[in-house]
Amino acid sequence: FAKLKPEIGLIPYVDFEDNDILRFNNTLYWTASMKPILPPDVSLENRWYNEHLVYTHVPNGFLTLAATDGQIVDSAEFFSQRAIYYGEGGLLEQTWSAYPTSRGSESAELNNAFYSGIGGLDVQPPLSWIFEPNFLLSFPGDSIHVMRYKDVNQRMQTLYPYFIYNLFGRELDTYPVTDGQNTYWLVPLIVGFDSHDVPWSIGNPYLRLVGYALVDTYNGEISLIKHGDDFFSEMFTSQYSDHFITMPSWLKEQIRYPQELFNWRTEMYNIYHVTNVDIFIQASEFYEIPNGLETYYIQAKPPGFEKPTFLGLLSLELKGSQGRNLAGYMVVENNLPNLGKMQFYEVPLNSTTKLIGPTAVREALDRDPDFAQLKTLLRNPRVGDNILYRVGEHDVYFIPVYTAGAGGVVAQLGTIASVGAAFTGEYYVGLGNTQQQAFEAYLQKLSGVVAPSTTINGGIELDKNTRIETLKSIFNESEIKILTPTEIQIPLSFKEGEVVFFTESDREATGKLISEFIETFVKPSDRVYMWEKDGTLNFGTIIVEQNIPEMHYISISIGK
């Protein structure tokens, strides 16, 4: 959300609700869906009017990022219908909306919008007065068009109560899809049965994916799509036979296996893959999903696949192991006809090559001296998710590093880290501005080749000695001598400016700061004092005011 926050701009009536990874034309995008909220400055006496008649929808409900490079993409390229009247969260979940059918050419809706869909129904007086007494005062003789159950999950629970919409304490993830004209929410239809009477279930429920529901974001209409072919799927299909449709061809390119069901099936595999009774009793080879790890949806080509495929991925560690090594990873296919097909890639317990797991990869990154230096320069960066890829013969984690924390208003991609999963006594980490550059830097470290200058935020990174010599040359060009005292003891010190000098693109701003410092504080003197502290070079000059010496200096961060 951090990167997309500026796109909301000065709009006080929308907020982010959810983000999803979507697939269009075999390309992955991050899409953030929004919800309508009541602006905080709405007074109490105007609250009812605004909740029900004004803030009825989100005018432009989706923001989109390209998943590969993080660039903002115009959502209109994918979603022709971006107005969300039926969605998730905010006022859609908390209340209903309405408008008088006799409103004519004037609308109280946000941005003078005129809802013209078939969602909701007309309520005539006096029923409208019974439904909402305020209508007796505001619209005593008018028919009112009322739209209720505008939250997708509430709507589905009301109309189709036999399906599960909350699994293990979490609401099922729904995401937007489009046929090129209309936009829908794709809701997984999962059924579950209590299996306590089955001795070997250990209380785990029996879950099945029956299909999906398409919920129109504008009209709220619902269509059901069958996927399963087992007994229970057939049972529910017969129950709601009038509501099931054939899966549209356009949906086959956007469909995704439910994350919650993939996680649950993986959790079951973590235990029941053990077929040896003794090992099962000893519980020595159970797997687990690392804490905080979510399913990643990626385009990848694991062993056995002929081409890159849209997959869900979960990395697993050996349960109870202190080494936190990678035990293997589970993938699930999202393309028909193999939707939901899972495959586990195991790292043998007796393998000579150990692969670090998701828990240990962050530690490996923090230990890297180049990354430690970069953390200082980026000033408290946020480290993103780590995703395991197999590139050629190398198992590698790719980790994005951002310049602002998750709560920041503006976020930039600071660098990408490529961390080798294979551990032979030493970690290998490559940094770069792109995935390719990061992987190349990783290979160079792995082979012992001295890497050339890398790029950070698009600028060519300079080594520390080059940075220092560059700074000294700027003073020398102005005929200013640089002295390096053993220690400095001045009663009063004033910092006149600071800058980061790490890449070639920082040279201009650094040179400007030094030139201004020379003209304003150093001249007519011909010397400055230089000292270093915690990766920062300081250049100062002494000015005597009323017989009191003052140190005026600038700080230039160059890293350790």
Buried (B, 14 or more C-beta within 10 A) or exposed (E): BBBBBEBBEEEEBBBBBBBBBBBBEEEBBBBBBBBBBBEEEBEEEEEEBBBBBBBBBBBBBBBBBEBEEBEEBEBEEBBEBBBBBBBBBBBBBBBBBBBBBEBEEEBBBBEEBEBEBEBBEEBEBEEBBEBBEEBEEBBEEBBBBBBBBBBBBBBBBEEBEEBBBEBEEEBBBBBBBBBEEBBBBBBBBBBBEEBEEEEEEEEBBEBBBBBBBBBBBBBBBBBBBBBBEEEBBEEBBEEBEEBBEEBBEEBEBBBBBBBBBBBBBBBEBBBEBBEEEEEBEEEBBBBBBBEEBEBBBBBBBBEEEEEEBBBBBBBBBBBEBEEBBBBBBBBBBBBEEEBBEBBBBBBEEEEEEBBBBBBBBBEBBEEBEBBBBBBBBBEEBBBBEBBBBBBEEBBBBBBBBBBBEEEBEEBBBBBBBBBBBBBEEEBBBBBBBBBEBBBBBBBBBBEEEEBEEBBBBEBBBBEEEEBBEBBBEBBEEBEBEEEEEEEEEBEEEEEBBEBBBBBBBBBEEBBEBBBEBBEEBBEEEEEBBBBEEEBBBBBBBBBEEEEEEBBBBBBBBBBE
